[in-house]
Amino acid sequence: MTTQRKSDTSSIILRATHQDAESICAGMVTESEFSLSGENMEFTLSSRSISDLRARWNSLLRGIVASEQALKAIRDSR
């Protein structure tokens, strides 16, 4: 098994399902590439270093959580 270094090119894919997948993806336009099919969404992150990939992953997850919280607040206000 090869040991990965911080400077190695890396990528990660997150697949998830959400009833408001289109809205979640709309909020992630600037964060990552994504594909959307009904309630299924797939986010792809790539980077030239593991350190940068980790930072981008954290930003993506924070963005998804913030989008979900905003959607919940909108639903609850109706």
HELIX and SHEET records of a PDB file:
HELIX    1   1 ALA A   21  GLY A   27  1                                   7    
HELIX    2   2 ILE A   50  SER A   77  1                                  28    
SHEET    1   A 3 SER A  10  THR A  17  0                                        
SHEET    2   A 3 ASN A  40  SER A  47 -1                                        
SHEET    3   A 3 GLU A  33  SER A  37 -1                                        
END                                                                             
